[in-house]
Amino acid sequence: IHRQLSQTVKLLRLPVNTVTADHRTVHSALLTGLLSHIGQKDSEKTEFTGAHSARFAIFPASQLFKKPPKWIMVAQLLETSRLWGRIAARIEPEWIEPLAPHLVKYHYSDPHWEKSQGAVMANEKVTLFGLPIVASRKINYGAIDPPLCRELFIRHGLVEGQWQTRHVFFHANLQLLAEVEAMEHKSRRRDILVDDETLFTFYEQRIGADVVSARHFDS
């Protein structure tokens, strides 16, 4: 173990220009053992936010002290007058998720129906020890909350007609609804066309529980 730690320290002390094409490979390998020693630079200060909201600065002897990168890992966290990160190396946040699938946490927001996708999409945020290693990315929400996605598919895709499909029944139903709306307008009545909840119930009773998107419906 002592020999491995010594090799890690030596690698992290290498000048930046000696770690070129193999930079990611070497630093990703070291990162697997230093996941709790990563930091994200504060936008307005020279400090870094580390795991569990710890605050530390790069040790002045480091080559990265004058021009700190956005993300770093450090071999040591030493507390004297303040918390210092010693033996620092630049990393990219996208390296972290594949190395720590058992540690990262996923947070979801804004699930919504997208006509072009034929599915419910949402924003996904990925954190490690409270640090946002993926700030926001769009994902298919079908596997996360199937009941909600089924409801939104029926409500927006079928009832509201927000679906790009060639199914004959779909276009025939839309045409029928348009004809009834025209009939209401012509007769100045508003009690011929059923409401959206009635249409929702109609489709909900006929569509399988596993249908959460246009792709599932087609198959």
Rosetta blueprint (number, residue, H / E / L):
1 I L
2 H H
3 R H
4 Q H
5 L H
6 S H
7 Q H
8 T H
9 V H
10 K H
11 L H
12 L H
13 R L
14 L L
15 P L
16 V H
17 N H
18 T H
19 V L
20 T L
21 A L
22 D L
23 H H
24 R H
25 T H
26 V H
27 H H
28 S H
29 A H
30 L H
31 L H
32 T L
33 G L
34 L L
35 L H
36 S H
37 H H
38 I E
39 G E
40 Q E
41 K E
42 D L
43 S L
44 E L
45 K L
46 T L
47 E L
48 F E
49 T E
50 G L
51 A H
52 H H
53 S H
54 A L
55 R E
56 F E
57 A E
58 I E
59 F L
60 P L
61 A L
62 S L
63 Q L
64 L L
65 F L
66 K L
67 K L
68 P L
69 P L
70 K L
71 W E
72 I E
73 M E
74 V E
75 A E
76 Q E
77 L E
78 L E
79 E E
80 T L
81 S L
82 R L
83 L E
84 W E
85 G E
86 R E
87 I E
88 A E
89 A E
90 R E
91 I L
92 E L
93 P H
94 E H
95 W H
96 I H
97 E H
98 P H
99 L H
100 A L
101 P L
102 H L
103 L L
104 V L
105 K E
106 Y E
107 H E
108 Y E
109 S E
110 D E
111 P E
112 H E
113 W E
114 E E
115 K L
116 S L
117 Q L
118 G L
119 A E
120 V E
121 M E
122 A E
123 N E
124 E E
125 K E
126 V E
127 T E
128 L E
129 F L
130 G L
131 L E
132 P E
133 I E
134 V E
135 A E
136 S E
137 R E
138 K E
139 I E
140 N E
141 Y L
142 G L
143 A L
144 I L
145 D L
146 P H
147 P H
148 L H
149 C H
150 R H
151 E H
152 L H
153 F H
154 I H
155 R H
156 H H
157 G H
158 L H
159 V H
160 E L
161 G L
162 Q L
163 W L
164 Q L
165 T L
166 R L
167 H L
168 V H
169 F H
170 F H
171 H H
172 A H
173 N H
174 L H
175 Q H
176 L H
177 L H
178 A H
179 E H
180 V H
181 E H
182 A H
183 M H
184 E H
185 H H
186 K H
187 S H
188 R L
189 R L
190 R L
191 D L
192 I L
193 L L
194 V L
195 D L
196 D H
197 E H
198 T H
199 L H
200 F H
201 T H
202 F H
203 Y H
204 E H
205 Q L
206 R L
207 I L
208 G L
209 A L
210 D L
211 V L
212 V L
213 S L
214 A H
215 R H
216 H H
217 F H
218 D H
219 S L
